[in-house]
Amino acid sequence: MKALSEGSHQFKRLVIATEGEGIIYPCGACRQLLHDYAPDIEVILYHSIDGSSKTMNMKELLPYPFGEEDLRRGRL
């Protein structure tokens, strides 16, 4: 949200680093925003304690997104 509010609109990659128990996935609201503003973004989930990571694309994180095409079809 901060990057968008500062005027950034082109993103290649997002890294989510955590120290809790295992890898954390972005919440549903964040996934929708990522789909809206960066549908081709690479998302890297990283656990800084054990060094494990997982790389995903938006289709894996949000397989059935709600987008502009749905608005045009009147799916509200």
mmJSON file of the N, C-alpha and C atoms, coordinates in Angstrom:
{"data_MODEL":{"atom_site":{
"group_PDB":["ATOM","ATOM","ATOM","ATOM","ATOM","ATOM","ATOM","ATOM","ATOM","ATOM","ATOM","ATOM","ATOM","ATOM","ATOM","ATOM","ATOM","ATOM","ATOM","ATOM","ATOM","ATOM","ATOM","ATOM","ATOM","ATOM","ATOM","ATOM","ATOM","ATOM","ATOM","ATOM","ATOM","ATOM","ATOM","ATOM","ATOM","ATOM","ATOM","ATOM","ATOM","ATOM","ATOM","ATOM","ATOM","ATOM","ATOM","ATOM","ATOM","ATOM","ATOM","ATOM","ATOM","ATOM","ATOM","ATOM","ATOM","ATOM","ATOM","ATOM","ATOM","ATOM","ATOM","ATOM","ATOM","ATOM","ATOM","ATOM","ATOM","ATOM","ATOM","ATOM","ATOM","ATOM","ATOM","ATOM","ATOM","ATOM","ATOM","ATOM","ATOM","ATOM","ATOM","ATOM","ATOM","ATOM","ATOM","ATOM","ATOM","ATOM","ATOM","ATOM","ATOM","ATOM","ATOM","ATOM","ATOM","ATOM","ATOM","ATOM","ATOM","ATOM","ATOM","ATOM","ATOM","ATOM","ATOM","ATOM","ATOM","ATOM","ATOM","ATOM","ATOM","ATOM","ATOM","ATOM","ATOM","ATOM","ATOM","ATOM","ATOM","ATOM","ATOM","ATOM","ATOM","ATOM","ATOM","ATOM","ATOM","ATOM","ATOM","ATOM","ATOM","ATOM","ATOM","ATOM","ATOM","ATOM","ATOM","ATOM","ATOM","ATOM","ATOM","ATOM","ATOM","ATOM","ATOM","ATOM","ATOM","ATOM","ATOM","ATOM","ATOM","ATOM","ATOM","ATOM","ATOM","ATOM","ATOM","ATOM","ATOM","ATOM","ATOM","ATOM","ATOM","ATOM","ATOM","ATOM","ATOM","ATOM","ATOM","ATOM","ATOM","ATOM","ATOM","ATOM","ATOM","ATOM","ATOM","ATOM","ATOM","ATOM","ATOM","ATOM","ATOM","ATOM","ATOM","ATOM","ATOM","ATOM","ATOM","ATOM","ATOM","ATOM","ATOM","ATOM","ATOM","ATOM","ATOM","ATOM","ATOM","ATOM","ATOM","ATOM","ATOM","ATOM","ATOM","ATOM","ATOM","ATOM","ATOM","ATOM","ATOM","ATOM","ATOM","ATOM","ATOM","ATOM","ATOM","ATOM","ATOM","ATOM","ATOM","ATOM","ATOM","ATOM","ATOM","ATOM"],
"id":[1,2,3,4,5,6,7,8,9,10,11,12,13,14,15,16,17,18,19,20,21,22,23,24,25,26,27,28,29,30,31,32,33,34,35,36,37,38,39,40,41,42,43,44,45,46,47,48,49,50,51,52,53,54,55,56,57,58,59,60,61,62,63,64,65,66,67,68,69,70,71,72,73,74,75,76,77,78,79,80,81,82,83,84,85,86,87,88,89,90,91,92,93,94,95,96,97,98,99,100,101,102,103,104,105,106,107,108,109,110,111,112,113,114,115,116,117,118,119,120,121,122,123,124,125,126,127,128,129,130,131,132,133,134,135,136,137,138,139,140,141,142,143,144,145,146,147,148,149,150,151,152,153,154,155,156,157,158,159,160,161,162,163,164,165,166,167,168,169,170,171,172,173,174,175,176,177,178,179,180,181,182,183,184,185,186,187,188,189,190,191,192,193,194,195,196,197,198,199,200,201,202,203,204,205,206,207,208,209,210,211,212,213,214,215,216,217,218,219,220,221,222,223,224,225,226,227,228],
"type_symbol":["N","C","C","N","C","C","N","C","C","N","C","C","N","C","C","N","C","C","N","C","C","N","C","C","N","C","C","N","C","C","N","C","C","N","C","C","N","C","C","N","C","C","N","C","C","N","C","C","N","C","C","N","C","C","N","C","C","N","C","C","N","C","C","N","C","C","N","C","C","N","C","C","N","C","C","N","C","C","N","C","C","N","C","C","N","C","C","N","C","C","N","C","C","N","C","C","N","C","C","N","C","C","N","C","C","N","C","C","N","C","C","N","C","C","N","C","C","N","C","C","N","C","C","N","C","C","N","C","C","N","C","C","N","C","C","N","C","C","N","C","C","N","C","C","N","C","C","N","C","C","N","C","C","N","C","C","N","C","C","N","C","C","N","C","C","N","C","C","N","C","C","N","C","C","N","C","C","N","C","C","N","C","C","N","C","C","N","C","C","N","C","C","N","C","C","N","C","C","N","C","C","N","C","C","N","C","C","N","C","C","N","C","C","N","C","C","N","C","C","N","C","C","N","C","C","N","C","C"],
"label_atom_id":["N","CA","C","N","CA","C","N","CA","C","N","CA","C","N","CA","C","N","CA","C","N","CA","C","N","CA","C","N","CA","C","N","CA","C","N","CA","C","N","CA","C","N","CA","C","N","CA","C","N","CA","C","N","CA","C","N","CA","C","N","CA","C","N","CA","C","N","CA","C","N","CA","C","N","CA","C","N","CA","C","N","CA","C","N","CA","C","N","CA","C","N","CA","C","N","CA","C","N","CA","C","N","CA","C","N","CA","C","N","CA","C","N","CA","C","N","CA","C","N","CA","C","N","CA","C","N","CA","C","N","CA","C","N","CA","C","N","CA","C","N","CA","C","N","CA","C","N","CA","C","N","CA","C","N","CA","C","N","CA","C","N","CA","C","N","CA","C","N","CA","C","N","CA","C","N","CA","C","N","CA","C","N","CA","C","N","CA","C","N","CA","C","N","CA","C","N","CA","C","N","CA","C","N","CA","C","N","CA","C","N","CA","C","N","CA","C","N","CA","C","N","CA","C","N","CA","C","N","CA","C","N","CA","C","N","CA","C","N","CA","C","N","CA","C","N","CA","C","N","CA","C","N","CA","C","N","CA","C","N","CA","C","N","CA","C"],
"label_alt_id":[null,null,null,null,null,null,null,null,null,null,null,null,null,null,null,null,null,null,null,null,null,null,null,null,null,null,null,null,null,null,null,null,null,null,null,null,null,null,null,null,null,null,null,null,null,null,null,null,null,null,null,null,null,null,null,null,null,null,null,null,null,null,null,null,null,null,null,null,null,null,null,null,null,null,null,null,null,null,null,null,null,null,null,null,null,null,null,null,null,null,null,null,null,null,null,null,null,null,null,null,null,null,null,null,null,null,null,null,null,null,null,null,null,null,null,null,null,null,null,null,null,null,null,null,null,null,null,null,null,null,null,null,null,null,null,null,null,null,null,null,null,null,null,null,null,null,null,null,null,null,null,null,null,null,null,null,null,null,null,null,null,null,null,null,null,null,null,null,null,null,null,null,null,null,null,null,null,null,null,null,null,null,null,null,null,null,null,null,null,null,null,null,null,null,null,null,null,null,null,null,null,null,null,null,null,null,null,null,null,null,null,null,null,null,null,null,null,null,null,null,null,null,null,null,null,null,null,null],
"label_comp_id":["MET","MET","MET","LYS","LYS","LYS","ALA","ALA","ALA","LEU","LEU","LEU","SER","SER","SER","GLU","GLU","GLU","GLY","GLY","GLY","SER","SER","SER","HIS","HIS","HIS","GLN","GLN","GLN","PHE","PHE","PHE","LYS","LYS","LYS","ARG","ARG","ARG","LEU","LEU","LEU","VAL","VAL","VAL","ILE","ILE","ILE","ALA","ALA","ALA","THR","THR","THR","GLU","GLU","GLU","GLY","GLY","GLY","GLU","GLU","GLU","GLY","GLY","GLY","ILE","ILE","ILE","ILE","ILE","ILE","TYR","TYR","TYR","PRO","PRO","PRO","CYS","CYS","CYS","GLY","GLY","GLY","ALA","ALA","ALA","CYS","CYS","CYS","ARG","ARG","ARG","GLN","GLN","GLN","LEU","LEU","LEU","LEU","LEU","LEU","HIS","HIS","HIS","ASP","ASP","ASP","TYR","TYR","TYR","ALA","ALA","ALA","PRO","PRO","PRO","ASP","ASP","ASP","ILE","ILE","ILE","GLU","GLU","GLU","VAL","VAL","VAL","ILE","ILE","ILE","LEU","LEU","LEU","TYR","TYR","TYR","HIS","HIS","HIS","SER","SER","SER","ILE","ILE","ILE","ASP","ASP","ASP","GLY","GLY","GLY","SER","SER","SER","SER","SER","SER","LYS","LYS","LYS","THR","THR","THR","MET","MET","MET","ASN","ASN","ASN","MET","MET","MET","LYS","LYS","LYS","GLU","GLU","GLU","LEU","LEU","LEU","LEU","LEU","LEU","PRO","PRO","PRO","TYR","TYR","TYR","PRO","PRO","PRO","PHE","PHE","PHE","GLY","GLY","GLY","GLU","GLU","GLU","GLU","GLU","GLU","ASP","ASP","ASP","LEU","LEU","LEU","ARG","ARG","ARG","ARG","ARG","ARG","GLY","GLY","GLY","ARG","ARG","ARG","LEU","LEU","LEU"],
"label_asym_id":["A","A","A","A","A","A","A","A","A","A","A","A","A","A","A","A","A","A","A","A","A","A","A","A","A","A","A","A","A","A","A","A","A","A","A","A","A","A","A","A","A","A","A","A","A","A","A","A","A","A","A","A","A","A","A","A","A","A","A","A","A","A","A","A","A","A","A","A","A","A","A","A","A","A","A","A","A","A","A","A","A","A","A","A","A","A","A","A","A","A","A","A","A","A","A","A","A","A","A","A","A","A","A","A","A","A","A","A","A","A","A","A","A","A","A","A","A","A","A","A","A","A","A","A","A","A","A","A","A","A","A","A","A","A","A","A","A","A","A","A","A","A","A","A","A","A","A","A","A","A","A","A","A","A","A","A","A","A","A","A","A","A","A","A","A","A","A","A","A","A","A","A","A","A","A","A","A","A","A","A","A","A","A","A","A","A","A","A","A","A","A","A","A","A","A","A","A","A","A","A","A","A","A","A","A","A","A","A","A","A","A","A","A","A","A","A","A","A","A","A","A","A","A","A","A","A","A","A"],
"label_entity_id":["1","1","1","1","1","1","1","1","1","1","1","1","1","1","1","1","1","1","1","1","1","1","1","1","1","1","1","1","1","1","1","1","1","1","1","1","1","1","1","1","1","1","1","1","1","1","1","1","1","1","1","1","1","1","1","1","1","1","1","1","1","1","1","1","1","1","1","1","1","1","1","1","1","1","1","1","1","1","1","1","1","1","1","1","1","1","1","1","1","1","1","1","1","1","1","1","1","1","1","1","1","1","1","1","1","1","1","1","1","1","1","1","1","1","1","1","1","1","1","1","1","1","1","1","1","1","1","1","1","1","1","1","1","1","1","1","1","1","1","1","1","1","1","1","1","1","1","1","1","1","1","1","1","1","1","1","1","1","1","1","1","1","1","1","1","1","1","1","1","1","1","1","1","1","1","1","1","1","1","1","1","1","1","1","1","1","1","1","1","1","1","1","1","1","1","1","1","1","1","1","1","1","1","1","1","1","1","1","1","1","1","1","1","1","1","1","1","1","1","1","1","1","1","1","1","1","1","1"],
"label_seq_id":[1,1,1,2,2,2,3,3,3,4,4,4,5,5,5,6,6,6,7,7,7,8,8,8,9,9,9,10,10,10,11,11,11,12,12,12,13,13,13,14,14,14,15,15,15,16,16,16,17,17,17,18,18,18,19,19,19,20,20,20,21,21,21,22,22,22,23,23,23,24,24,24,25,25,25,26,26,26,27,27,27,28,28,28,29,29,29,30,30,30,31,31,31,32,32,32,33,33,33,34,34,34,35,35,35,36,36,36,37,37,37,38,38,38,39,39,39,40,40,40,41,41,41,42,42,42,43,43,43,44,44,44,45,45,45,46,46,46,47,47,47,48,48,48,49,49,49,50,50,50,51,51,51,52,52,52,53,53,53,54,54,54,55,55,55,56,56,56,57,57,57,58,58,58,59,59,59,60,60,60,61,61,61,62,62,62,63,63,63,64,64,64,65,65,65,66,66,66,67,67,67,68,68,68,69,69,69,70,70,70,71,71,71,72,72,72,73,73,73,74,74,74,75,75,75,76,76,76],
"pdbx_PDB_ins_code":[null,null,null,null,null,null,null,null,null,null,null,null,null,null,null,null,null,null,null,null,null,null,null,null,null,null,null,null,null,null,null,null,null,null,null,null,null,null,null,null,null,null,null,null,null,null,null,null,null,null,null,null,null,null,null,null,null,null,null,null,null,null,null,null,null,null,null,null,null,null,null,null,null,null,null,null,null,null,null,null,null,null,null,null,null,null,null,null,null,null,null,null,null,null,null,null,null,null,null,null,null,null,null,null,null,null,null,null,null,null,null,null,null,null,null,null,null,null,null,null,null,null,null,null,null,null,null,null,null,null,null,null,null,null,null,null,null,null,null,null,null,null,null,null,null,null,null,null,null,null,null,null,null,null,null,null,null,null,null,null,null,null,null,null,null,null,null,null,null,null,null,null,null,null,null,null,null,null,null,null,null,null,null,null,null,null,null,null,null,null,null,null,null,null,null,null,null,null,null,null,null,null,null,null,null,null,null,null,null,null,null,null,null,null,null,null,null,null,null,null,null,null,null,null,null,null,null,null],
"Cartn_x":[0.829,0.0,0.875,1.942,2.807,3.418,3.892,4.485,3.453,2.227,1.169,0.841,0.767,0.433,1.545,2.763,3.893,4.047,3.16,3.178,3.849,4.344,4.957,3.863,4.035,3.011,3.599,4.906,5.531,6.351,5.967,6.613,7.008,8.172,8.642,8.555,8.852,9.016,8.652,8.089,7.776,8.345,9.077,9.611,8.925,8.357,7.741,8.623,9.328,10.242,9.617,9.661,9.078,10.062,9.801,10.604,9.753,8.442,7.547,7.683,6.622,6.625,6.392,7.414,7.313,6.993,6.783,6.478,5.056,4.883,3.572,3.141,1.897,1.338,0.598,0.524,-0.22,-1.714,-2.365,-3.798,-4.605,-5.872,-6.745,-6.815,-6.899,-6.962,-5.668,-4.535,-3.251,-3.145,-3.628,-3.589,-4.411,-5.573,-6.414,-5.728,-5.122,-4.397,-3.227,-2.505,-1.404,-1.915,-3.03,-3.614,-4.025,-4.621,-5.086,-3.943,-2.832,-1.754,-0.512,-0.346,0.851,0.522,-0.349,-0.82,0.265,1.413,2.499,3.653,3.444,4.513,4.946,6.214,6.773,6.757,6.26,6.199,7.112,8.068,9.005,8.658,8.35,8.032,9.28,9.804,11.094,10.989,11.501,11.547,12.985,13.214,14.577,15.269,14.525,15.141,15.824,15.087,15.672,16.138,15.907,16.378,15.529,14.403,13.553,12.816,12.487,11.757,10.885,9.935,9.026,8.73,8.838,8.561,7.281,6.383,5.082,4.752,3.812,3.282,1.849,1.26,-0.078,-1.144,-1.014,-2.007,-2.008,-0.865,-0.789,-1.371,-1.094,-1.584,-3.066,-3.547,-4.947,-5.481,-5.86,-6.222,-7.509,-8.407,-9.675,-9.886,-9.095,-9.191,-10.44,-10.825,-11.898,-11.216,-11.507,-10.822,-11.756,-11.158,-11.917,-12.864,-12.425,-13.286,-14.577,-14.509,-15.707,-16.66,-16.111,-16.947,-17.662,-16.92,-17.518,-18.644,-18.524,-19.546,-20.717,-20.635,-21.718,-21.854,-20.726,-20.75,-20.865,-21.199,-21.302,-22.506],
"Cartn_y":[-1.19,0.0,1.256,1.227,2.405,2.723,1.717,1.949,2.542,2.019,2.545,3.989,4.295,5.658,6.651,6.136,6.988,7.096,6.442,6.564,5.437,4.424,3.285,2.384,1.973,1.121,-0.009,-0.162,-1.252,-2.093,-3.348,-4.241,-5.532,-6.054,-7.322,-8.433,-8.08,-9.107,-8.533,-9.386,-9.036,-10.135,-9.751,-10.719,-10.49,-11.55,-11.501,-12.343,-11.67,-12.356,-12.408,-13.572,-13.745,-14.429,-14.267,-14.921,-15.833,-15.862,-16.688,-18.154,-18.879,-20.315,-20.565,-20.806,-21.157,-19.982,-20.319,-19.347,-18.82,-17.533,-16.886,-16.444,-16.696,-16.29,-14.961,-14.153,-12.891,-13.144,-12.22,-12.356,-12.169,-12.44,-12.334,-10.932,-9.919,-8.533,-8.156,-8.574,-8.294,-9.019,-10.246,-10.988,-10.281,-9.768,-9.066,-7.797,-7.026,-5.816,-6.151,-7.204,-7.622,-7.981,-8.685,-9.027,-7.764,-6.809,-5.58,-4.736,-4.647,-3.73,-4.409,-5.696,-6.399,-7.859,-8.134,-9.51,-10.51,-10.022,-10.923,-10.941,-10.42,-10.309,-11.688,-11.798,-12.985,-12.713,-13.662,-13.503,-14.545,-14.058,-14.941,-14.903,-16.059,-16.207,-16.77,-16.04,-16.398,-16.461,-17.539,-17.693,-17.444,-16.321,-15.898,-16.736,-17.467,-18.291,-19.524,-20.279,-21.51,-21.372,-20.206,-19.973,-20.608,-21.207,-21.819,-20.73,-21.058,-20.102,-20.837,-20.106,-20.64,-19.491,-19.748,-18.736,-19.104,-18.129,-18.375,-17.22,-17.478,-16.392,-16.12,-15.071,-14.682,-15.72,-16.432,-17.461,-18.579,-18.849,-19.851,-19.312,-18.038,-17.444,-17.116,-16.735,-16.327,-16.902,-18.196,-18.865,-18.353,-17.764,-17.269,-15.816,-14.897,-13.502,-12.819,-11.749,-10.885,-9.71,-9.485,-8.421,-7.593,-6.749,-5.85,-6.61,-7.752,-8.536,-8.966,-9.2,-9.563,-8.373,-7.183,-5.98,-5.755,-5.971,-5.801,-6.818,-7.984,-9.017,-8.851,-7.886,-7.639,-8.693,-9.137,-10.207,-9.702,-8.471,-7.966,-8.488],
"Cartn_z":[0.0,0.0,0.0,0.751,0.831,-0.536,-1.23,-2.553,-3.51,-3.484,-4.345,-3.991,-2.702,-2.281,-2.623,-2.797,-3.176,-4.692,-5.446,-6.905,-7.661,-6.982,-7.676,-8.228,-9.485,-10.099,-10.931,-10.92,-11.66,-10.693,-10.572,-9.621,-10.317,-10.006,-10.558,-9.529,-8.271,-7.252,-5.889,-5.059,-3.678,-2.786,-1.755,-0.809,0.529,1.068,2.391,3.312,4.228,5.142,6.534,7.143,8.469,9.408,10.696,11.727,12.606,12.374,13.187,12.848,13.031,12.751,11.269,10.533,9.117,8.211,6.97,5.916,6.094,5.863,5.958,4.567,4.219,2.933,3.089,2.004,2.1,2.31,3.003,3.267,1.975,2.031,0.86,0.288,1.155,0.678,-0.04,0.498,-0.143,-1.488,-1.543,-2.806,-3.875,-3.498,-4.465,-4.952,-4.042,-4.446,-5.36,-5.032,-5.897,-7.287,-7.342,-8.64,-9.41,-8.713,-9.361,-9.913,-9.171,-9.543,-10.128,-9.902,-10.388,-10.655,-11.626,-11.837,-12.236,-12.684,-13.085,-12.091,-10.907,-9.917,-9.407,-9.125,-8.483,-6.977,-6.195,-4.745,-4.111,-3.331,-2.64,-1.155,-0.614,0.803,1.477,2.457,3.05,4.569,5.131,6.588,7.022,7.699,8.005,9.081,9.869,10.928,10.336,9.513,8.961,7.512,6.892,5.525,4.439,4.805,3.778,2.992,1.747,0.924,-0.08,-0.592,-1.607,-2.565,-3.865,-4.875,-5.601,-5.722,-6.343,-7.284,-8.19,-9.009,-8.558,-9.086,-8.631,-8.959,-10.061,-10.392,-9.352,-8.753,-7.685,-6.379,-6.091,-4.847,-4.894,-6.076,-6.221,-7.532,-7.515,-8.77,-9.425,-8.683,-9.248,-8.825,-9.393,-8.968,-9.505,-8.834,-9.308,-9.976,-11.26,-11.992,-12.846,-13.663,-14.53,-15.452,-15.945,-16.84,-16.145,-14.853,-14.095,-13.986,-13.82,-13.767,-15.106,-16.198,-17.535,-17.784,-17.205,-17.382,-16.438,-15.522,-14.596,-13.522,-13.001,-12.002,-10.565,-10.357,-8.97,-8.273],
"occupancy":[1.0,1.0,1.0,1.0,1.0,1.0,1.0,1.0,1.0,1.0,1.0,1.0,1.0,1.0,1.0,1.0,1.0,1.0,1.0,1.0,1.0,1.0,1.0,1.0,1.0,1.0,1.0,1.0,1.0,1.0,1.0,1.0,1.0,1.0,1.0,1.0,1.0,1.0,1.0,1.0,1.0,1.0,1.0,1.0,1.0,1.0,1.0,1.0,1.0,1.0,1.0,1.0,1.0,1.0,1.0,1.0,1.0,1.0,1.0,1.0,1.0,1.0,1.0,1.0,1.0,1.0,1.0,1.0,1.0,1.0,1.0,1.0,1.0,1.0,1.0,1.0,1.0,1.0,1.0,1.0,1.0,1.0,1.0,1.0,1.0,1.0,1.0,1.0,1.0,1.0,1.0,1.0,1.0,1.0,1.0,1.0,1.0,1.0,1.0,1.0,1.0,1.0,1.0,1.0,1.0,1.0,1.0,1.0,1.0,1.0,1.0,1.0,1.0,1.0,1.0,1.0,1.0,1.0,1.0,1.0,1.0,1.0,1.0,1.0,1.0,1.0,1.0,1.0,1.0,1.0,1.0,1.0,1.0,1.0,1.0,1.0,1.0,1.0,1.0,1.0,1.0,1.0,1.0,1.0,1.0,1.0,1.0,1.0,1.0,1.0,1.0,1.0,1.0,1.0,1.0,1.0,1.0,1.0,1.0,1.0,1.0,1.0,1.0,1.0,1.0,1.0,1.0,1.0,1.0,1.0,1.0,1.0,1.0,1.0,1.0,1.0,1.0,1.0,1.0,1.0,1.0,1.0,1.0,1.0,1.0,1.0,1.0,1.0,1.0,1.0,1.0,1.0,1.0,1.0,1.0,1.0,1.0,1.0,1.0,1.0,1.0,1.0,1.0,1.0,1.0,1.0,1.0,1.0,1.0,1.0,1.0,1.0,1.0,1.0,1.0,1.0,1.0,1.0,1.0,1.0,1.0,1.0,1.0,1.0,1.0,1.0,1.0,1.0],
"B_iso_or_equiv":[0.0,0.0,0.0,0.0,0.0,0.0,0.0,0.0,0.0,0.0,0.0,0.0,0.0,0.0,0.0,0.0,0.0,0.0,0.0,0.0,0.0,0.0,0.0,0.0,0.0,0.0,0.0,0.0,0.0,0.0,0.0,0.0,0.0,0.0,0.0,0.0,0.0,0.0,0.0,0.0,0.0,0.0,0.0,0.0,0.0,0.0,0.0,0.0,0.0,0.0,0.0,0.0,0.0,0.0,0.0,0.0,0.0,0.0,0.0,0.0,0.0,0.0,0.0,0.0,0.0,0.0,0.0,0.0,0.0,0.0,0.0,0.0,0.0,0.0,0.0,0.0,0.0,0.0,0.0,0.0,0.0,0.0,0.0,0.0,0.0,0.0,0.0,0.0,0.0,0.0,0.0,0.0,0.0,0.0,0.0,0.0,0.0,0.0,0.0,0.0,0.0,0.0,0.0,0.0,0.0,0.0,0.0,0.0,0.0,0.0,0.0,0.0,0.0,0.0,0.0,0.0,0.0,0.0,0.0,0.0,0.0,0.0,0.0,0.0,0.0,0.0,0.0,0.0,0.0,0.0,0.0,0.0,0.0,0.0,0.0,0.0,0.0,0.0,0.0,0.0,0.0,0.0,0.0,0.0,0.0,0.0,0.0,0.0,0.0,0.0,0.0,0.0,0.0,0.0,0.0,0.0,0.0,0.0,0.0,0.0,0.0,0.0,0.0,0.0,0.0,0.0,0.0,0.0,0.0,0.0,0.0,0.0,0.0,0.0,0.0,0.0,0.0,0.0,0.0,0.0,0.0,0.0,0.0,0.0,0.0,0.0,0.0,0.0,0.0,0.0,0.0,0.0,0.0,0.0,0.0,0.0,0.0,0.0,0.0,0.0,0.0,0.0,0.0,0.0,0.0,0.0,0.0,0.0,0.0,0.0,0.0,0.0,0.0,0.0,0.0,0.0,0.0,0.0,0.0,0.0,0.0,0.0,0.0,0.0,0.0,0.0,0.0,0.0],
"pdbx_formal_charge":[null,null,null,null,null,null,null,null,null,null,null,null,null,null,null,null,null,null,null,null,null,null,null,null,null,null,null,null,null,null,null,null,null,null,null,null,null,null,null,null,null,null,null,null,null,null,null,null,null,null,null,null,null,null,null,null,null,null,null,null,null,null,null,null,null,null,null,null,null,null,null,null,null,null,null,null,null,null,null,null,null,null,null,null,null,null,null,null,null,null,null,null,null,null,null,null,null,null,null,null,null,null,null,null,null,null,null,null,null,null,null,null,null,null,null,null,null,null,null,null,null,null,null,null,null,null,null,null,null,null,null,null,null,null,null,null,null,null,null,null,null,null,null,null,null,null,null,null,null,null,null,null,null,null,null,null,null,null,null,null,null,null,null,null,null,null,null,null,null,null,null,null,null,null,null,null,null,null,null,null,null,null,null,null,null,null,null,null,null,null,null,null,null,null,null,null,null,null,null,null,null,null,null,null,null,null,null,null,null,null,null,null,null,null,null,null,null,null,null,null,null,null,null,null,null,null,null,null],
"auth_seq_id":[1,1,1,2,2,2,3,3,3,4,4,4,5,5,5,6,6,6,7,7,7,8,8,8,9,9,9,10,10,10,11,11,11,12,12,12,13,13,13,14,14,14,15,15,15,16,16,16,17,17,17,18,18,18,19,19,19,20,20,20,21,21,21,22,22,22,23,23,23,24,24,24,25,25,25,26,26,26,27,27,27,28,28,28,29,29,29,30,30,30,31,31,31,32,32,32,33,33,33,34,34,34,35,35,35,36,36,36,37,37,37,38,38,38,39,39,39,40,40,40,41,41,41,42,42,42,43,43,43,44,44,44,45,45,45,46,46,46,47,47,47,48,48,48,49,49,49,50,50,50,51,51,51,52,52,52,53,53,53,54,54,54,55,55,55,56,56,56,57,57,57,58,58,58,59,59,59,60,60,60,61,61,61,62,62,62,63,63,63,64,64,64,65,65,65,66,66,66,67,67,67,68,68,68,69,69,69,70,70,70,71,71,71,72,72,72,73,73,73,74,74,74,75,75,75,76,76,76],
"auth_comp_id":["MET","MET","MET","LYS","LYS","LYS","ALA","ALA","ALA","LEU","LEU","LEU","SER","SER","SER","GLU","GLU","GLU","GLY","GLY","GLY","SER","SER","SER","HIS","HIS","HIS","GLN","GLN","GLN","PHE","PHE","PHE","LYS","LYS","LYS","ARG","ARG","ARG","LEU","LEU","LEU","VAL","VAL","VAL","ILE","ILE","ILE","ALA","ALA","ALA","THR","THR","THR","GLU","GLU","GLU","GLY","GLY","GLY","GLU","GLU","GLU","GLY","GLY","GLY","ILE","ILE","ILE","ILE","ILE","ILE","TYR","TYR","TYR","PRO","PRO","PRO","CYS","CYS","CYS","GLY","GLY","GLY","ALA","ALA","ALA","CYS","CYS","CYS","ARG","ARG","ARG","GLN","GLN","GLN","LEU","LEU","LEU","LEU","LEU","LEU","HIS","HIS","HIS","ASP","ASP","ASP","TYR","TYR","TYR","ALA","ALA","ALA","PRO","PRO","PRO","ASP","ASP","ASP","ILE","ILE","ILE","GLU","GLU","GLU","VAL","VAL","VAL","ILE","ILE","ILE","LEU","LEU","LEU","TYR","TYR","TYR","HIS","HIS","HIS","SER","SER","SER","ILE","ILE","ILE","ASP","ASP","ASP","GLY","GLY","GLY","SER","SER","SER","SER","SER","SER","LYS","LYS","LYS","THR","THR","THR","MET","MET","MET","ASN","ASN","ASN","MET","MET","MET","LYS","LYS","LYS","GLU","GLU","GLU","LEU","LEU","LEU","LEU","LEU","LEU","PRO","PRO","PRO","TYR","TYR","TYR","PRO","PRO","PRO","PHE","PHE","PHE","GLY","GLY","GLY","GLU","GLU","GLU","GLU","GLU","GLU","ASP","ASP","ASP","LEU","LEU","LEU","ARG","ARG","ARG","ARG","ARG","ARG","GLY","GLY","GLY","ARG","ARG","ARG","LEU","LEU","LEU"],
"auth_asym_id":["A","A","A","A","A","A","A","A","A","A","A","A","A","A","A","A","A","A","A","A","A","A","A","A","A","A","A","A","A","A","A","A","A","A","A","A","A","A","A","A","A","A","A","A","A","A","A","A","A","A","A","A","A","A","A","A","A","A","A","A","A","A","A","A","A","A","A","A","A","A","A","A","A","A","A","A","A","A","A","A","A","A","A","A","A","A","A","A","A","A","A","A","A","A","A","A","A","A","A","A","A","A","A","A","A","A","A","A","A","A","A","A","A","A","A","A","A","A","A","A","A","A","A","A","A","A","A","A","A","A","A","A","A","A","A","A","A","A","A","A","A","A","A","A","A","A","A","A","A","A","A","A","A","A","A","A","A","A","A","A","A","A","A","A","A","A","A","A","A","A","A","A","A","A","A","A","A","A","A","A","A","A","A","A","A","A","A","A","A","A","A","A","A","A","A","A","A","A","A","A","A","A","A","A","A","A","A","A","A","A","A","A","A","A","A","A","A","A","A","A","A","A","A","A","A","A","A","A"],
"auth_atom_id":["N","CA","C","N","CA","C","N","CA","C","N","CA","C","N","CA","C","N","CA","C","N","CA","C","N","CA","C","N","CA","C","N","CA","C","N","CA","C","N","CA","C","N","CA","C","N","CA","C","N","CA","C","N","CA","C","N","CA","C","N","CA","C","N","CA","C","N","CA","C","N","CA","C","N","CA","C","N","CA","C","N","CA","C","N","CA","C","N","CA","C","N","CA","C","N","CA","C","N","CA","C","N","CA","C","N","CA","C","N","CA","C","N","CA","C","N","CA","C","N","CA","C","N","CA","C","N","CA","C","N","CA","C","N","CA","C","N","CA","C","N","CA","C","N","CA","C","N","CA","C","N","CA","C","N","CA","C","N","CA","C","N","CA","C","N","CA","C","N","CA","C","N","CA","C","N","CA","C","N","CA","C","N","CA","C","N","CA","C","N","CA","C","N","CA","C","N","CA","C","N","CA","C","N","CA","C","N","CA","C","N","CA","C","N","CA","C","N","CA","C","N","CA","C","N","CA","C","N","CA","C","N","CA","C","N","CA","C","N","CA","C","N","CA","C","N","CA","C","N","CA","C","N","CA","C","N","CA","C","N","CA","C","N","CA","C"],
"pdbx_PDB_model_num":[1,1,1,1,1,1,1,1,1,1,1,1,1,1,1,1,1,1,1,1,1,1,1,1,1,1,1,1,1,1,1,1,1,1,1,1,1,1,1,1,1,1,1,1,1,1,1,1,1,1,1,1,1,1,1,1,1,1,1,1,1,1,1,1,1,1,1,1,1,1,1,1,1,1,1,1,1,1,1,1,1,1,1,1,1,1,1,1,1,1,1,1,1,1,1,1,1,1,1,1,1,1,1,1,1,1,1,1,1,1,1,1,1,1,1,1,1,1,1,1,1,1,1,1,1,1,1,1,1,1,1,1,1,1,1,1,1,1,1,1,1,1,1,1,1,1,1,1,1,1,1,1,1,1,1,1,1,1,1,1,1,1,1,1,1,1,1,1,1,1,1,1,1,1,1,1,1,1,1,1,1,1,1,1,1,1,1,1,1,1,1,1,1,1,1,1,1,1,1,1,1,1,1,1,1,1,1,1,1,1,1,1,1,1,1,1,1,1,1,1,1,1,1,1,1,1,1,1]
}}}
